[in-house]
């Protein structure tokens, strides 16, 4: 594996979404993870500034709080689109399952199925890092009350899968609401207030008591994202 890579973490203030670009500095191939529709030109500009060719737009799940740019990026660049198998994103060129290897140049991301936030949520391990989508946040986690979400499954995914990674593994979440950008598995195991020292039953009870409002865009975003963010028929 080459040691020469390009990495960008990008933030959308409207939805507090973190988008990631991973590129091979030798082949100049790149992927983008969880792109946001109204940040399309920004992301194309970042790719161009690095001299990168986008080969893959990758999703962690079908988002409820923003619309993906994956379909439009595919149309504009010729990149393929990849999404988790169990998210109902039928137009994706590649449907990702547990253990699927996602390759760009000499860089490889490996899918880890982590249902709970949604039934089909997936995280991706890369080098000494893991992209956790809406499964695990810095000091929190995704909700589990829509799109087939299940708090018990979420606990199992985090504690039984993500927390078994080495403590030094860097955590890059799909959202952050407090200006945090990176943590580690070890830090989240020790300090995450929703998980540290919590039993599975305690976690389920905590999640049931959140009483969060329905995401404002869910009725628009989820159907759109199941079509890669494009109008149906587009």
C-alpha positions in Angstrom: 0.0 0.0 0.0 1.4 3.4 -1.0 2.1 5.9 1.8 1.2 8.7 -0.6 -2.4 9.7 -0.2 -4.7 12.7 -0.2 -7.3 13.2 2.5 -9.8 16.0 3.0 -12.5 16.4 5.6 -15.2 18.9 4.6 -18.1 20.3 6.6 -21.6 21.4 5.6 -22.9 23.9 8.2 -26.6 23.5 7.1 -26.8 19.8 8.0 -23.6 19.5 10.1 -22.5 16.8 7.7 -18.8 15.8 7.4 -17.9 14.7 3.9 -14.5 13.0 3.1 -12.3 12.7 0.1 -9.7 10.0 0.0 -7.3 9.9 -3.0 -4.2 8.1 -4.2 -1.4 10.7 -4.7 0.2 8.5 -7.4 -2.7 7.4 -9.6 -4.7 10.5 -8.7 -7.9 8.5 -8.3 -10.2 9.4 -5.5 -13.5 8.6 -3.7 -15.9 10.9 -1.9 -17.8 9.7 1.2 -21.3 11.1 2.0 -21.4 14.1 -0.3 -24.1 16.8 0.1 -26.1 18.1 -2.8 -25.5 21.9 -2.3 -21.8 21.4 -1.8 -21.3 19.9 -5.2 -19.3 22.7 -6.7 -17.1 22.9 -3.5 -16.3 19.2 -3.7 -15.6 19.3 -7.4 -13.3 22.3 -6.7 -11.4 20.4 -4.0 -10.9 17.4 -6.4 -9.7 19.7 -9.1 -7.3 21.5 -6.8 -5.6 18.2 -6.0 -5.7 17.0 -9.6 -7.9 14.1 -8.6 -10.2 12.0 -10.8 -13.3 10.9 -8.9 -13.9 7.2 -9.4 -16.5 6.5 -6.7 -19.1 8.3 -4.6 -19.7 6.3 -1.5 -22.6 6.4 1.1 -22.8 5.2 4.7 -26.6 4.9 4.6 -29.7 6.6 3.1 -29.6 10.0 4.9 -32.6 11.7 6.4 -31.2 15.1 7.0 -29.7 16.1 3.7 -29.8 15.1 0.0 -26.7 13.3 -1.4 -24.8 14.6 -4.4 -23.8 11.1 -5.4 -26.0 10.9 -8.5 -25.0 14.3 -9.8 -21.4 13.6 -9.1 -21.8 10.4 -11.2 -23.4 12.3 -14.0 -20.8 15.1 -13.9 -17.6 13.0 -13.5 -18.4 9.5 -14.7 -17.7 8.1 -11.3 -19.6 5.1 -10.0 -21.9 5.2 -7.0 -21.7 2.8 -4.1 -24.1 2.3 -1.2 -24.9 -0.3 1.5 -26.8 -3.3 0.3 -29.6 -3.0 2.8 -30.4 0.7 2.3 -32.8 0.4 -0.7 -30.5 2.5 -2.9 -31.2 0.5 -6.0 -29.5 2.8 -8.6 -26.1 2.4 -7.0 -23.5 0.7 -9.3 -22.1 -1.2 -6.3 -24.0 -2.5 -3.3 -21.7 -2.8 -0.3 -21.9 -5.7 2.2 -19.9 -6.6 5.3 -16.2 -7.0 4.3 -16.6 -5.4 0.8 -13.3 -3.9 -0.2 -13.6 -0.4 -1.8 -10.4 0.4 -3.8 -9.2 3.7 -5.3 -5.6 3.4 -6.6 -3.7 1.7 -3.8 -6.1 2.9 -1.1 -8.6 0.4 0.3 -11.6 1.0 2.5 -13.3 -2.1 4.1 -17.0 -2.1 4.9 -18.2 -2.9 8.4 -22.0 -3.6 8.6 -23.3 -1.6 11.5 -27.1 -1.7 11.6 -28.9 0.3 14.2 -29.1 4.0 13.1 -30.8 2.5 10.0 -31.2 -1.1 9.1 -28.5 -0.8 6.4 -25.9 1.5 7.9 -22.3 0.7 7.1 -19.0 2.1 8.4 -15.7 2.0 6.5 -12.2 1.2 7.9 -9.3 2.9 6.2 -5.7 2.6 7.3 -5.7 3.6 11.0 -9.1 5.2 10.8 -12.8 4.4 10.6 -15.5 6.5 8.9 -18.5 5.9 11.3 -21.3 7.7 9.4 -24.2 8.2 11.7 -23.4 5.1 13.8 -20.9 6.7 16.2 -20.3 10.3 16.8 -17.7 12.1 18.9 -19.4 12.0 22.3 -22.6 10.6 20.9 -24.2 8.3 18.4 -26.9 8.4 15.7 -30.6 8.1 16.7 -32.4 4.8 16.1 -36.1 5.7 15.8 -36.7 5.6 12.0 -35.7 3.7 8.7 -35.6 0.4 10.5 -33.4 1.7 13.3 -33.0 -0.3 16.4 -31.3 0.8 19.6 -30.2 -2.7 20.6 -28.7 -3.3 17.1 -27.0 0.0 17.3 -25.4 -0.9 20.7 -24.3 -4.2 19.3 -22.8 -2.5 16.2 -20.8 0.0 18.3 -19.7 -2.1 21.2 -19.5 -5.4 19.4 -17.9 -4.2 16.1 -16.4 -0.6 16.3 -15.2 -0.9 19.9 -13.3 -4.0 19.0 -11.0 -2.0 16.7 -7.6 -0.9 18.2 -8.0 1.9 20.7 -5.7 4.1 18.6 -8.1 3.9 15.5 -9.1 7.4 14.6 -12.9 8.1 14.4 -14.2 10.3 11.6 -17.9 10.7 12.1 -20.6 11.6 9.6 -21.9 14.5 11.6 -20.7 16.8 14.4 -22.6 19.5 16.1 -19.9 20.8 18.5 -17.0 21.6 16.3 -15.3 18.3 16.9 -13.6 16.7 13.9 -11.7 13.5 15.1 -11.6 11.2 18.0 -10.3 7.7 18.7 -12.0 4.4 19.5 -10.3 4.4 22.8 -11.5 7.8 23.8 -15.1 7.0 22.8 -15.0 3.8 24.8 -13.9 5.7 27.9 -15.8 9.0 27.6 -18.8 8.7 25.2 -21.7 9.6 27.5 -24.2 7.4 25.7 -22.0 4.3 25.8 -19.2 4.5 28.4 -20.2 2.2 31.3 -23.6 1.5 29.9 -25.2 -1.9 29.6 -27.2 -2.8 26.5 -30.4 -2.4 28.4 -29.3 1.0 29.8 -28.4 2.2 26.3 -31.8 1.1 24.9 -33.6 2.9 27.7 -31.5 6.1 27.2 -32.2 6.1 23.5 -35.9 5.6 24.0 -36.1 8.6 26.3 -34.5 11.0 23.8 -37.8 12.1 22.3 -36.1 13.8 19.4 -38.1 15.8 16.8 -38.5 14.3 13.3 -35.8 15.4 10.9 -37.1 18.3 8.9 -36.1 16.8 5.5 -36.8 13.2 6.1 -39.9 12.9 3.9 -37.9 14.5 1.0 -34.4 13.3 1.7 -34.9 9.6 2.2 -36.8 9.0 -1.1 -34.3 11.2 -3.0 -31.3 9.5 -1.4 -32.7 6.1 -2.4 -32.3 7.5 -6.0 -28.8 8.8 -5.3 -30.2 12.3 -4.8 -31.7 12.6 -8.2 -35.3 13.2 -9.2 -37.0 9.9 -9.9 -36.5 9.3 -13.6 -33.4 11.4 -13.5 
